[in-house]
Amino acid sequence: MSTTDRAARLALAHLVEPGSRELGLLTRRVGAPEALLMAVHGGGVSEPLAGAVRARLDAAGLGTSTGSADAWAERVAHTLAAAMTERAGELGARIVTAADDEWPLALDDLTRISQEGADVLRRDTDPPLCLWLRGPVRLEETMERSVSVVGARAVTGYGQFVASEFAFGLAERGWTVVSGGALGVDVTAHRGALAAGGVTCAVLACGIDQVYPVSNSAVFERIAEEGLLLTEWPPGTRPHKTRFLTRNRVIAAATRGTVMVEAGSRSGARNTLGYARRLQRSTMVVPGPVTSAMSVGCHVELRTPGTVLVTRVEEIVEEIGHVGELAEPIHGAERPEDALDATQSRVLDAVAPRAVRSAEEIAAIAGVAGRDARRSLPVLEQHGFIVRTNGGYRLASRSGP
């Protein structure tokens, strides 16, 4: 068969929904051109796959076989690939396949997480056959140092603040912020990265020519100018509920780790985190108020072994960055008392705010030797913690009652 691998992949991407485990296994075994021939003719593939391909062929006006089997498959490949390539050019988009240098190898990990016998979403996890891209940056370079930030659409003020701050801080440090372009946490993360002058990538659940949600159109245009819009669905494809869930596997696989900012108990963000966990990527979760319905999913995920609690950008970088990129420990505000040694601290605790006590009384209350108390008291007086009066000591007024 003379059909090129690229044309066959583009045709299959039009005829079969992304992630198909059956098609992925077949393509890797016999190659994309032969897989297209078998899918078009329904030979050697399951009836559900053959039926889905027939329906798409009929819709494209290619459902009638003409000439030999090879010639028909070649016609299908040429017609669909040419149409999609032309449409991509009209949209200012480009098409990338696994044979191209721009392809991120991390996506190939999706071949190893399929769960046979499970529901469709957990079974059909194969890598995309090809990707449609809009944006000036190269895909593989963009994803080399990337992290996904995901969460609830019904984001709270708390979630908006965290998503914006995290995305801004990550972008400032040279990390690509990846999300799904949805309302709520997703678009807030995209905006935060753009505000920092960094790179962000929106992974869509529809064709590259579709704007969903429409309210995010201005953000999408800016991402296309400065970052990347990415999808595995051909132009013209409308978003469906299941496509958002299917899309999430690409977000998880392409990045080094996933940060879930807010999530209800049934949030799709938990689906992304689940893919990241199965791919052995870093799974990070931001805690929220225990009274917030938008943090219930976060708290459930935090009980899963291996999930990392994060509250700062530095902690995210420590988790997914290079060796040595450690977050500085959080310390409370320094106090003058921090400079005291253990004995001096005990002596200071034994000095009363108003009552004047002798060195011996203070030693007895503190539980230290009289000699140690007499050595410590002048030091405490010198630093302004206590004052000497009437032959004894009391706390200085600045120390308060």
N, C-alpha and C positions, 0 to 999 in steps of 0.2 A: 504494500500500500504506500502510495507516494505522499499521502497527507503528512504534513510536518507535525512534530510534537506540539509546537506552539498553537497552531491552528486547532488541533484536536483538543487541547486543553481549554481553549476559549470556547469551543463548541460544547464541550462537556459541562463547562461552568454555566452555560446558558440552559442546558437541558436537564441538569440535576442539581438539586439543592445542595449547598455547601455542607461539608462534613461527612458525606456518605461513606461509611466504613466499607461497604461492599465495593463501591466504585474505587475507593482508594487502594484497597488490596488488589483489585483487578488491574488498575493502572500501573502499580508497582511491579506486578507480575508479568504483564504482557506489553506494557507501554501504552501511552495515551492513544495513538492512532488505532491500534488493535482493540483497545477498550471501547473506543467510539464505535467502531464497526460492530462489535458484539452488542453494545447498548442499543444502537439504531435498529438492528435486526432482531433483537430480543433473544439471541442465542448465547447460552452460557451465562445468563444473568437471571436473577430472580424475577418473578412476575411483577412484584411491586415496582422494581426499578425499571423494567421494560415498559410497564404501563405509564409510569411518570414521564419517561422519555417520549413515548408515542404522543402523549397529550401535548407536550411542549413542541414536538415536531408539527403536529396538526395546527397549533396556534401560530406557528411561524410560516405556515404554508409549505412545509417540506415533508408532509406525511406520506407522499406517494413515491414509491420506489421507481426509479428510472434507470434502465440499463443494469449492469452488474452490481452486486452487493458492494464491491469496493468502490465503484464509480459513484454510487449513491452516497456512501459514507463520506467520500471525498467532497462531493457537492455540498453536503450538509456542513462539513467543516469549513470549506471555503466560504460559503454564503454567510454563515453565522460569524466566523472570525473576521471577515471583511467588514461586515456591518458593525461589529463592536469596535473594531479598530478605527473605522471612520468616525463613529460616534464619539469615541474617546478623544480623537483629534479635535472634533468640534467643541468639545467641553474643556479643552486644554488639559486633558488627563493623559496618563500613560499606563500601560499594562505591564505588569511584572510577573514572570513565572519563576518556578524553582530553578530553571536553567540560566537565569539572569544573575549577574554579579550583585545586583541590588537586593536580591532575595535574602531575608534574615533567616539564617540556619536554625535559630531557636524555634521557629514554627514547626520544624520537622519533628520536634518532640511530641507533637500531638498524635503521632502514629502509635505511641506506646501507652496511651491512657484509656483506650476504648474498653468498655466493659461489656463483653458479649452476654447476651441474654437479659440485659438491663433495658430500661426504657430508651427511646430513640435518642434523647439528648445525651445520655451517658454512653450510648453505643456509637453514635455518629459524631466522632470527634476528630476526624482526619483533617490534615492541613488543607488550606485552600488550594484549588487548582491554579488560580491566578489571582492577582490583586489589581484593582484599579486605584490609581493614586492621583491626587492633585496637590502640588506644592513644590517648592524649590529645593528641598533638602533630600538627600539620598536615604532611602528607607533603612538599609542595613546599618548605616552610620548613626541614624537617628535612634534606632532601637538598641544600639550597643550599650548605652548608658541611660536606661529608661526605667520608669516606675509608673505603674497605673494607680490612679486615685479615683475611687468609685464610691457610690453611696446612693442614698435615697433621692427620689425625685421630689418628694414632699419635705424638702430640707428645712430645718429650723434655722434660726439666727445663729445658734451655736455651730451648727454644721457648716453654714456658709462661711463663718469666720475661720474655722479650722481648715476647710478645703482651700480657701483663698490663701491663707498664710502658708500652709504646707506647699501648695503649688508654686507660690512666689519664691519661697525659700529654696525649693528644689531646683527651680529654673535658674535662680541666681548662682547656684553651685554647679551648673552645667548639666543638670539632669533633664531629659525629655519627660514631660508629663503626658501620659497617655490616658484617655478616658473615652466614654462612649457618645459624647455630644448631646446627651439627654438633658432635660431640665434638672434643676436641683444641684446636687454635688458635682455632676459631670461638667456642666457649663461653667460653674463657679471655678472649678479647677483649671479649665481651659483659660478662662479670663485671668486668673491669678498668674499663670505662666506667661501669658502675653504681656501682662502689666510689668513683669520683670524683664522683658526683652528676651525671653527664652523661647525654646521650641516646644510646641505641643502638638499632639497627634490625636485626631478624633477618628475612632473606628466606628463606621456607620453600619446600620442594619438594613440598608436599602441601597439603591443604585447611587453612583457618584453624582448623578444629575438631580437627585431628589433632595429636597430640603425638609428635614423633619427633626425636631419640631420647627415650624416656620418662624417662631419667635427667636430662634437662635441663628437665623440666616446671616445677620451681620457678623456674628462670631465665626461662623463657618467660612465666610469670605475672607476674613482676616487670617484664619488658620491656613487657608489655601494660599495666601500670599506669603506667609512667614513660616509655616510649619507643614503639616501633612493632613489631608483628608484621605482616608483609606477605607476600602470596602472590598469584599469578595463577591458581591452580587453585581451582575452586569447592569449597565444603564437601563433605566426604565423600571427597575424592580422597586415595588412599594414596600414599606416596612410592615411587617406582621409581628404579632406578639412573640411567636416562637423564634423569629429571626433575631430578636434582641438577645435571647438566651443562647442561641447558636453562636452569635457574634462574640459573646463573652469569652469563649475559649481562645480567640485570637488575642484579645486584650491580655489575658493571663499568660499566654505562651510567649508573646513577643517581648515581654518586659521581665526585668530581674525580680520583681516582687510587686505585690498588690497591697495598697493601703485602703481599707474600708473605713470611711469617716463616719457615716451614719447609715443605719439599715433597720427597717422594721423586721418583724419575724418572717415575712414572706418576700423580702426584698430580692430583686434580681442581682443586687450587688453580692449577695451571699453565694449566688451561682458562680460569679466570677472568682470569688475567693476559693470556692470549692475546686474549680479548675486549677487555680494556682497551687493549691495543696496537692492535688493529684500529679501535677507537673513537677513537684518538688521545688517550686519557687517560694520565695519568702512570703509569708502571709502575715500582714500587720493590721492591727485594728485599733481604732481610737475609742476609748471608753467615753461614756456620756452619763448624764443624770439617770439614776435608776428609776426615776419617775417618768422618763421620756419614752413614748412608744417608738420613736425613731432611733432609739439606741438599744432596743430589745435584741435585735439581731446581732449587734456588736457584742453584747454581753454573752450571748449564747456561743458565739464563735470564740470568744476569749477563753471559754472553758475547754476548747479543743486543744489537746496537747500539740505543741509546736507553734501555736499562734503567738505572735509577739505583740505586746501592748506598747503603743507608741504615743507620745504626747508632744514630741518636738521633731522638727526637721532633722536635727542632729542624730536622733535615735533611728530615724529611717535610713539615713546615710550609713550609720554604723552597721545596720543590718544587711544592707545590700551593696555597700561600697567596697573599696579595696581594703586589704589588711592595713590596720593603723588608722583608718578613718573613724576614730572613736568619739563618742559624745562625751563632753565634759560633764562630770557629776554635778548634780544640782545641790547647791549649798544655800542655807538660809543666810539672811543678812548678817554680816559680821557685827559683833557686839564687843564693847570694851572688855567684858569679862572673859572673852575667848583667849586673851593673852595670859590669863592666870594659870598656874599649875594646879594640880589636884588639891594640895594642902591649902593653898591660898583661897581656892574656891570654897572649901569647907569652912575655913575661918570666916570668910565673908558672909556665908549663910548664917553663921551664929551671931553676927552683930545685929542688934536691934535697931529699928528706925528711930525710936525716941528714947528708950531707956538706955542709960549709960552703963556699960559693963566693963569690968576689969579684964585684963588679959587672962587671968586665971579662970574667971567665969566663962569667958569666950572659949577657952581651951576645953573646959569640961563639957560645954554644950556641943562643940564641934567634934569632940571625941579625938582630940589630938594632944600631943605632949605640950606642956606649958612653954617649953623652949621653942617648939615649932610655931606656936601662936605668937610669941613675942617677936620671932623673926618675920612672920608674915604681916603683922599689923602695920609696921612702918611702911612696908611696900604698898599695902592697900591705901594707906593715908597719902603716900606720895602720888598715887594714881588718881586720887580724888574720890575713891569709893567710900571712905570713912573719914570722920573727924575725931580728933582727940579733945576731950573736954572733961574737966573736973576729975582728972586722974583716971579716966576710962575712955571708952570708945562708943560711938554710935554711927549709924549710917549718915553719909552726907545727904543733904536735902535733895540733890539731883537724882539720887537713887530711888526716891519715893518711898511710900509706906509698903 
